Structures are given as structure tokens and as C-alpha cells.
Amino acid sequence: MTLEIIGHIYLSDIDHDFEEVHQQLLRLRRPNYQPHQKIVITHEDHDYFFPGSVTGVVAHNFFKLIRYLDIPMSALVILTTHSRYKESIEPFVSHDRDRPEVHSLLVSKMTWGNVVPWINQINNIEKDIKFNAVCIMGTPRSHRVKLAQYLNLHNFTTIQYNYNNQSSPNISRTPPTIKIISPHNNSLNNLGIIYTMPHRTNQGWADIPKSSKFEFLANQPTPVSIQNSNIPNSGIDFYKNYAIDIVVETNFDYPHIFISEKTLRPLLAKTPFIMFGPAGTLTYLKSFGFETFSDCWDEGYDTVEDPQERFIACTKIVKEIAEWPIEKCQEICQTLKNKLENNQKTLLTYVDNTFKPVYNSFKVPLSDDTY
């Protein structure tokens, strides 16, 4: 049976223009859907989540709309970077025959597109270690602000980092509120749609210290932006100078794993890393065949659910690494050589054998940069 793709919906669009997504779905609505007819939903964005829920605001709004339009969920194929997406849509599944086909992918098209320019550099990176660690922080979020405060307080000479303290205009700390999305379409007004600004994340976990171990950062000034001249804004060949990457992922207090180019960078550059990310991120990476570094330092932080306690556990490893002599860093990188090469190979194999075939099989356009 030949698959018939009758349309594509980019789920992040619902956050910018709910009515446009509504109109797209109206055009794709059929009296009946044959088993081979599918609407492909691409979910490549992080989301806002209420405490205790794995169902994000975007998914909530989308499936409210799907039910309103009486489109069967079995007609949907969902390509997502949400590691718990099948679980997150359970509130909307009426029976087993009406489940969508879900493909949970390690990376999104956008993320891999950001990584592709580095591919030509990866075989030219030969370690010439001058510093213990590097830390590259992007748009300011609570965990990055706190880590910048921590690094600034300790002034480690063995760790170099970038920090940007300029907030993106697309980030909102305001909790989501109910809002009528389409005032000109009265039939949609009672759907229970939740509205938030684009690109929200849960930011409030660090606001009130719960223990003395975290309280010491409460009154630390936020550092000004730091652009280290040894850490360029493009490329990854500079990784040759650093033994370890302190990865500060997009999200920290989050109910599922979100992998961005921040994690792919050390995998490609054959560099060991510690992870400032949601609990379970290392476990999730291992499920794809990647190896982590519990033989070099304690990775117990990955199982710590409380974000403040996890942050403290991560900084404990940062401090430990910062105090190592450079010779130990060089020795560890040499010892890990086979593991690091395996990680790079695993990533490239996954992209060629899983990621690209899935996108191609459902006719999702991939730009030239994605290849």
C-alpha cells in the first residue's frame, strides 16, 4: 500500500498563528481517511509545561483543535523531538485504534541543519589541550544565569566560557493565561485554548532557594556578557584546546529531554562532557547508543529530579574538573579516545540511517544544509 501524504503541519506554527493552523486543518479534513492517507505533523520545538504534566501547551491546543474538527488521530504521523510524546498525548486518545503514529527523534531538522557546517571540520580536530573545560552559554535562562554566577564567583582559570546576558524578545517568564485566539471565529472561543508567548520554558525553579547549598548564589550579581576570544561564534575546531565541554542545554527543569546542537557539538568534536540539562538526559543519550563518562566522574546528577539539587550536583563536578592538573585532563582524553570516536560515529550513523530516512519517507522537505 503506497503512503499518501495529504499535508504537512508544522506544530510550532500553532504558537504564532493558531487560526492559520486551523485553516490548514480545515483544508486537510476529509469525510473519511483511508489507512494509507496521512497528515504529517512536525514538532521541532520546546514547549511550556505545567508542573506535573508532560503535555505541553502546544500539544494541548493542537489536539483540542483536532478533536473539535473531528479529525481522527490515526490519520496523523508525528515527527517529534519530545522524548515522552506518546505519553503526553494520552489525555486525547479515546481508544487504541485512534492512536497517531509517533516517531520520537533525537534531533530536529533545524538542529541538524545548524550542525551540518561543522561536518567538514570534525576530522581535523586533534587535541592540543590548553584548558580543562569550555562552557558555551546561549540565550540567558535560569540555569545559565546561575552557572554564569557560579563560574564568575569562583573565577576558575582552567575553565573558559561565553555568557550572553541579553534576553531574547521571544522569551516570556509570564505563566500562560487563557485567551481567545480567534475573536472572529466564535466557534473556537470555547475550546479551552491556552496562549503563551513563543519559546517559553519553565524558568522559576531557581527563584527561591530551598537549601543553603543553593542559597549562596541568591545574592550573586549577574555577570555582564562575556565573549571569550578563544571561543568563536562559528565552527568547532577550537575544541582542540579543551578537554571537556560543560554542556548547558536549552532546558533544565523540564519533563522530557530536548537535545540541541549544544549536545551534538561535543559528540562531533570527540570531546567528553558533563550535562546541565533535564534529569535523565544522559540515560536518554545512552538509549541511542552513546557512551557517557561515569568512569571519569560521578554522573549521579543525571538521576536527581529536584532541579536545585541537580544544579548543585553538576557544579560539584565542575569544581572537581577545574581543579585537575592539565596533565590529568590530557590523560583522560587519551584514555577516552575509543569511546569518543564511537560517539561521533554513532551520531553520524543515526542521522544517515534513521533521521534522514524518516523525514524522507514522510516527504518532509529537508534543505540542502540539512545534508
Buried (B, 14 or more C-beta within 10 A) or exposed (E): EEEEBBBBBBBBBBBEEBBEBBEBBEEBBEEEBEEEBBBBBBBBBBBBBBEEEBBBBBBBBBBBBBBBEEBBBBBBBBBBBBBBBBEBBEEBBEEEEEBBBBBBBBBBBBBBBBBBEBEEBBEEBEBEBBBBBBBBBBBBBBBBBBBBBBBBEEEBEBBBBBBBBEEEEEBBBEEBEEEBBBEEEEEBEEBEBBBBBBBBBBBEBBEEBEEEBBEEBEEBEEBEEBEBEEBEEEEBBBBBBBBBBBBBBBBBBBBBBBBBBBBBBBBBBBBBBBBBBBBBBBEBBEEEEBBBBEEBBEBEBBEBEBBBBBBBBBBBBBEEBBEBEEEBBBBBBEEBEEBBEBBBEBBBEBBEEBBBEBBEEBEBEBEEEBE
